[in-house]
Amino acid sequence: MNSSILATAFTATLALLAGPAHAEDHPMEKCYGIAKAGQNNCADSAGVHSCASKSKKDMQSYDWKYVDKGTCAKYGGSLSSAK
């Protein structure tokens, strides 16, 4: 058997064994005021835009990104919007 085929099969098997990451395994929360321009996760709370990646300025208080639960303050954000 070709060693590259065997290596590929081994890698694929390891990936399957690792399994997908589930939200319940990795809780997230909305963190307002930390998204850079064009990097927000979804619609803002102020009604300025209605879609992800539409923020125009860095660190707007009404734009949010998902972060690991309990880390928002570490990034200088807030769990609530300033609208």
N, C-alpha and C positions, 0 to 999 in steps of 0.2 A: 504494500500500500504506500502511496506517495506520502512523504512526511508532511508536506504542506496541507494535504487533505486531512490528515490525522490531526494536525495542529488546529485547523479550522473547526473540525468536529469537536475537539476538546474545548475550545473557546466557546463555541455555541452551547455546549452542555453546561459549562460553568455559568453562562449568562442565564440560562433557563433555571438553574438551581437557585440563583440569587433571587429570582422573582421580581415582580414590579414593586415599587414603593407605593404604599397606600397612604392616603391622607390621614387615616387614624394612627398610622405609625409615625407620622411626621406632622404634628399639628401646626397650622399656620394662622396668622392674624393679619388684618389690614393695618398698615402703618401709614399714617398721613404725614405729609411734609417731608418725605425723604426721596421721592421719585425725581430723577433727573428728567429733563425735557425729552419727550418721546419715549419714556420708559415706564410710564404708569401702567398698572394692570388692567384697569377698566374705567368706566365712566366716573367722573368726579362727583363730589357731593354738592357742588355749587351750581351745576347745570351749565357749565361753560362748554363742555364737550361730552359726548356720549359713548366713547370707545377707548379701548386700550391704545397706547402709544400716541395719543393726541395732545398730551400736555405740551405747552409751548415754552415754559420756563422751568428751571430747576427749583426743587424744594417748595412747590406751591402747597399751602396748608390744606387745600381741598383735594389734592391728588394723592393717591395711595399706591402702595406696592404690598404684595404679600411678603411677610418675613416669618421666620421661625417664631412660634409662640414664646413670648417672654423676652424678646430681643429688641422690640421697637424702641424703647428708651435708650438702649445702647447706641442706636443709630441717630439719636436726636429727634426722633419722631414722636407722634402722639397717636393714641388709640381712637381719638375722636377728631372729627373734622372741625376746622375753624369757620367753615362756610363763608 
